[in-house]
Amino acid sequence: MKSLKIKALVILMIMVLSIMTACSGNSNEKSSGSSKENGEKIELTFWNIWTEPSPQNEASLKQVEKFMEEHPNIIIKQQNIPHDQFKVKVKTQAAGQQLPDLIQVFPGAELTPLVDGELIQPIDDILSHWDGLINEGMLGDYKVGDKQYALPANVTPTSLVYYNKAMLAELGYDEFPKTYEEFKTLVTKIQDKDIIPIALGNKAQWVLQSSYISTIGDRMTGSDFLTSVLNGEKKFTDERFVRAVGVIKELADMKAFNEDFNSIDNIQHRDLFVLDEAAMMIDGAWSLGPLLEAMEDDENLGIAPFPAIEGGDGNPEAVSAVTGTGISLNSKLEGEKLEAAQEFLKSFYDEEYYSDLMKADILVAADIEAPEGVSDALKEVSEIVSKQTSPVYDATVPVDVTDAINSGLQEVSIGTLTPEELAEKLQAAVDKQK
C-alpha cells in the first residue's frame, strides 16, 4: 500500500512538472517576441478629410476601427480635418516637414510636390498584395515616375449635373438638354419660376475649377490640351480655352447661380438643391450618396453630363474624373512603425471596403462583383462615366497653376477679370514653372 502511495505521488509530481514546463515554454515564446508582443503600443498618426457623416466617410472610418480591433497593439491616431482646411494644413506642414505617419493624398499634381519633397515613400514592395483586386489601369493617378505612392479607393467623376426631375417636367422637359444653347433656355425658364437654376457654393474656389472648367474646358479643347500646354505645345490663351471660361462668365452674368455663390461652400449648395430651392447642381460623384440619403424622393434625382458646346474639339459625352482616397506613408517611417503602416494599408484596401463603398453609391477602383442593393443612380453614373473620362485640372497641372485657376475663375465670375485676362495669367503661371 505504501508503495502505491509513493508511486501515485511520483506521477503527480511529474504532471505538475509537465504543466510548469509547458507554462514556462509559453512564457519564453512571449518574451522572445517583438515589442508588439510585449504589449507595447505602436502609434501611427493619420490625417484625413473624413469629417462629414457621408456613407463613404463612414465606410472609411469603419476600416480604421476594424484594423485597430484586429491589431490591438497598433493605435491609429486620427485627425479628421474638413477638406478645405486639410489642403491648407498639408501645404503648411509639408513646408516644415511635419506631416503625419499616414496622410490622405490627392493624385496627380497634388501628389507630385510631396514626392519631389521626399515627404512620402513608395509602396511598391507591398503592391503585389492587391494583385487581382486592383487593375494596373487604376493605379496611374497615384504613380509618379515608375513608383507607386498610394492606392485608389474610388473613381470620382467631378462634374455631373444633378437635376430635379419634377421641376424640369413641369417646364416640359422629359429629358435633360443635350446642347448648351438648350441648357441656357432651361436656365431662363427656371428663373421665370423664381427658382434658383443652379446651386453653387464656390467659397473655397475649387468648385468652379474641379466641377465646371474641368469638363467645360474639355468640351472646347479636347482631353490632350492640358498636357500640351504643360509641354509647351499649346497655350492657355488658345481661343477655345478662352471660350470655355466664357461659358462660366456667361452663366454668372445670366444670374444662373444663387446670389451668394462665392460666399457659401459646396455642402451649403447641396442643401439648396435638396430643399428644392434650386433646380440643378453641378457637382462631383461625392455628393451622390448624401443626396440619395437626404432627398425625400430619390427617384426624383436626375443625373446628366454637362451638355455639348457647339464648336468644341472635345468629346461632348466626356466627364472629368479622377481616382481618389489614397493614403501615403511618411518617408521617415522605418522598422516596426513602417511594418505597422504597411499592414494598415493592406487591411484598409480590401474587398469588404470596396463592397461597402459600392453599397454607399461610390464607384470603386477595384475589380469586384457589384453587391446586392446597388442603387439605380450609381448604375446611371457608371453608365455616364463609361463613355469617356477627361482630366481634372487640379489633378493635372502644378499647384501654383491650380491656385491661379481657382482664384481666377472666382474673379471671372464676379466680373473683375475677363476670360482673356485669366488665360494670360494662367499661361504666365505655366511659363514661370519652366
Solvent accessible surface area in square Angstrom, and as a share of the most:
residue,aa,sasa,rsa
1,M,173,0.77
2,K,155,0.66
3,S,83,0.54
4,L,119,0.59
5,K,135,0.57
6,I,97,0.49
7,K,128,0.54
8,A,59,0.46
9,L,100,0.50
10,V,71,0.41
11,I,89,0.45
12,L,99,0.49
13,M,109,0.49
14,I,99,0.50
15,M,107,0.48
16,V,70,0.40
17,L,105,0.52
18,S,60,0.39
19,I,105,0.53
20,M,117,0.52
21,T,94,0.55
22,A,62,0.48
23,C,78,0.47
24,S,59,0.38
25,G,31,0.30
26,N,90,0.46
27,S,66,0.42
28,N,93,0.48
29,E,123,0.55
30,K,141,0.60
31,S,78,0.51
32,S,93,0.60
33,G,28,0.27
34,S,45,0.29
35,S,30,0.20
36,K,56,0.24
37,E,111,0.50
38,N,90,0.46
39,G,45,0.44
40,E,102,0.46
41,K,119,0.50
42,I,15,0.08
43,E,78,0.35
44,L,0,0.00
45,T,46,0.27
46,F,0,0.00
47,W,17,0.06
48,N,0,0.00
49,I,35,0.18
50,W,7,0.03
51,T,62,0.36
52,E,53,0.24
53,P,106,0.67
54,S,11,0.07
55,P,22,0.14
56,Q,28,0.12
57,N,17,0.09
58,E,93,0.42
59,A,10,0.08
60,S,0,0.00
61,L,53,0.26
62,K,92,0.39
63,Q,0,0.00
64,V,0,0.00
65,E,86,0.39
66,K,36,0.15
67,F,0,0.00
68,M,46,0.21
69,E,136,0.61
70,E,105,0.47
71,H,44,0.20
72,P,85,0.54
73,N,42,0.21
74,I,7,0.03
75,I,66,0.34
76,I,6,0.03
77,K,120,0.51
78,Q,46,0.20
79,Q,85,0.38
80,N,63,0.32
81,I,17,0.09
82,P,57,0.36
83,H,53,0.23
84,D,55,0.28
85,Q,113,0.50
86,F,3,0.01
87,K,48,0.21
88,V,99,0.57
89,K,62,0.26
90,V,18,0.10
91,K,102,0.43
92,T,85,0.49
93,Q,53,0.24
94,A,17,0.13
95,A,93,0.72
96,G,42,0.40
97,Q,96,0.43
98,Q,112,0.50
99,L,18,0.09
100,P,8,0.05
101,D,20,0.11
102,L,0,0.00
103,I,1,0.00
104,Q,7,0.03
105,V,3,0.02
106,F,40,0.17
107,P,8,0.05
108,G,25,0.24
109,A,10,0.08
110,E,45,0.20
111,L,1,0.00
112,T,47,0.28
113,P,62,0.39
114,L,14,0.07
115,V,22,0.12
116,D,105,0.54
117,G,34,0.32
118,E,135,0.60
119,L,18,0.09
120,I,7,0.03
121,Q,31,0.14
122,P,47,0.29
123,I,0,0.00
124,D,62,0.32
125,D,112,0.58
126,I,16,0.08
127,L,39,0.19
128,S,81,0.52
129,H,97,0.43
130,W,6,0.02
131,D,112,0.58
132,G,74,0.71
133,L,27,0.14
134,I,13,0.07
135,N,82,0.42
136,E,122,0.55
137,G,74,0.71
138,M,65,0.29
139,L,11,0.06
140,G,46,0.44
141,D,54,0.28
142,Y,0,0.00
143,K,73,0.31
144,V,36,0.21
145,G,73,0.70
146,D,117,0.61
147,K,95,0.40
148,Q,0,0.00
149,Y,16,0.06
150,A,0,0.00
151,L,1,0.01
152,P,0,0.00
153,A,0,0.00
154,N,9,0.04
155,V,21,0.12
156,T,14,0.08
157,P,0,0.00
158,T,4,0.02
159,S,2,0.01
160,L,0,0.00
161,V,1,0.00
162,Y,0,0.00
163,Y,25,0.10
164,N,5,0.03
165,K,86,0.37
166,A,50,0.39
167,M,27,0.12
168,L,2,0.01
169,A,57,0.44
170,E,141,0.63
171,L,32,0.16
172,G,65,0.62
173,Y,40,0.15
174,D,148,0.77
175,E,112,0.50
176,F,14,0.06
177,P,10,0.06
178,K,131,0.55
179,T,53,0.31
180,Y,13,0.05
181,E,103,0.46
182,E,81,0.37
183,F,0,0.00
184,K,36,0.15
185,T,68,0.40
186,L,0,0.00
187,V,0,0.00
188,T,62,0.36
189,K,79,0.33
190,I,2,0.01
191,Q,53,0.24
192,D,110,0.57
193,K,117,0.49
194,D,138,0.71
195,I,50,0.25
196,I,43,0.22
197,P,5,0.03
198,I,0,0.00
199,A,0,0.00
200,L,0,0.00
201,G,1,0.01
202,N,0,0.00
203,K,125,0.53
204,A,37,0.28
205,Q,52,0.23
206,W,36,0.13
207,V,2,0.01
208,L,0,0.00
209,Q,0,0.00
210,S,6,0.04
211,S,1,0.00
212,Y,1,0.00
213,I,0,0.00
214,S,0,0.00
215,T,0,0.00
216,I,1,0.01
217,G,0,0.00
218,D,6,0.03
219,R,4,0.01
220,M,1,0.00
221,T,10,0.06
222,G,11,0.11
223,S,41,0.26
224,D,87,0.45
225,F,3,0.01
226,L,9,0.04
227,T,74,0.43
228,S,10,0.07
229,V,1,0.00
230,L,57,0.28
231,N,96,0.49
232,G,42,0.40
233,E,129,0.58
234,K,79,0.33
235,K,110,0.47
236,F,0,0.00
237,T,58,0.34
238,D,47,0.24
239,E,121,0.54
240,R,90,0.33
241,F,1,0.00
242,V,23,0.13
243,R,109,0.40
244,A,0,0.00
245,V,0,0.00
246,G,22,0.21
247,V,10,0.05
248,I,0,0.00
249,K,64,0.27
250,E,62,0.28
251,L,0,0.00
252,A,13,0.10
253,D,90,0.47
254,M,52,0.23
255,K,149,0.63
256,A,0,0.00
257,F,11,0.05
258,N,8,0.04
259,E,173,0.78
260,D,65,0.34
261,F,23,0.10
262,N,36,0.18
263,S,75,0.49
264,I,18,0.09
265,D,42,0.22
266,N,20,0.10
267,I,65,0.33
268,Q,82,0.36
269,H,0,0.00
270,R,13,0.05
271,D,67,0.35
272,L,32,0.16
273,F,3,0.01
274,V,32,0.18
275,L,117,0.58
276,D,78,0.40
277,E,84,0.38
278,A,0,0.00
279,A,1,0.01
280,M,0,0.00
281,M,0,0.00
282,I,2,0.01
283,D,0,0.00
284,G,0,0.00
285,A,9,0.07
286,W,66,0.23
287,S,0,0.00
288,L,0,0.00
289,G,2,0.02
290,P,17,0.11
291,L,0,0.00
292,L,26,0.13
293,E,120,0.54
294,A,55,0.42
295,M,23,0.10
296,E,187,0.84
297,D,81,0.42
298,D,68,0.35
299,E,140,0.63
300,N,29,0.15
301,L,8,0.04
302,G,0,0.00
303,I,9,0.04
304,A,8,0.06
305,P,41,0.26
306,F,2,0.01
307,P,6,0.04
308,A,30,0.23
309,I,21,0.11
310,E,146,0.65
311,G,46,0.44
312,G,27,0.26
313,D,89,0.46
314,G,15,0.14
315,N,50,0.25
316,P,68,0.42
317,E,81,0.36
318,A,0,0.00
319,V,0,0.00
320,S,0,0.00
321,A,16,0.12
322,V,25,0.14
323,T,10,0.06
324,G,10,0.09
325,T,10,0.06
326,G,0,0.00
327,I,0,0.00
328,S,0,0.00
329,L,1,0.00
330,N,12,0.06
331,S,44,0.28
332,K,130,0.55
333,L,14,0.07
334,E,133,0.60
335,G,48,0.46
336,E,64,0.29
337,K,77,0.33
338,L,37,0.18
339,E,103,0.46
340,A,1,0.01
341,A,0,0.00
342,Q,24,0.11
343,E,66,0.30
344,F,0,0.00
345,L,1,0.00
346,K,59,0.25
347,S,17,0.11
348,F,0,0.00
349,Y,1,0.00
350,D,36,0.19
351,E,106,0.47
352,E,77,0.34
353,Y,0,0.00
354,Y,0,0.00
355,S,24,0.16
356,D,25,0.13
357,L,0,0.00
358,M,25,0.11
359,K,114,0.48
360,A,11,0.09
361,D,16,0.09
362,I,12,0.06
363,L,22,0.11
364,V,20,0.11
365,A,2,0.02
366,A,13,0.10
367,D,90,0.47
368,I,32,0.16
369,E,156,0.70
370,A,64,0.50
371,P,25,0.16
372,E,167,0.75
373,G,73,0.71
374,V,19,0.11
375,S,31,0.20
376,D,113,0.59
377,A,14,0.11
378,L,4,0.02
379,K,118,0.50
380,E,68,0.31
381,V,0,0.00
382,S,47,0.31
383,E,100,0.45
384,I,18,0.09
385,V,16,0.09
386,S,81,0.52
387,K,99,0.42
388,Q,66,0.29
389,T,62,0.36
390,S,5,0.04
391,P,44,0.28
392,V,4,0.02
393,Y,6,0.02
394,D,20,0.10
395,A,20,0.15
396,T,42,0.24
397,V,0,0.00
398,P,40,0.25
399,V,37,0.21
400,D,91,0.47
401,V,0,0.00
402,T,11,0.07
403,D,62,0.32
404,A,14,0.11
405,I,1,0.00
406,N,19,0.10
407,S,34,0.22
408,G,0,0.00
409,L,1,0.00
410,Q,32,0.14
411,E,55,0.25
412,V,2,0.01
413,S,10,0.07
414,I,103,0.52
415,G,53,0.51
416,T,90,0.52
417,L,27,0.13
418,T,57,0.33
419,P,11,0.07
420,E,96,0.43
421,E,81,0.36
422,L,0,0.00
423,A,1,0.00
424,E,106,0.47
425,K,80,0.34
426,L,0,0.00
427,Q,13,0.06
428,A,61,0.47
429,A,18,0.14
430,V,3,0.02
431,D,66,0.34
432,K,176,0.75
433,Q,86,0.38
434,K,153,0.65
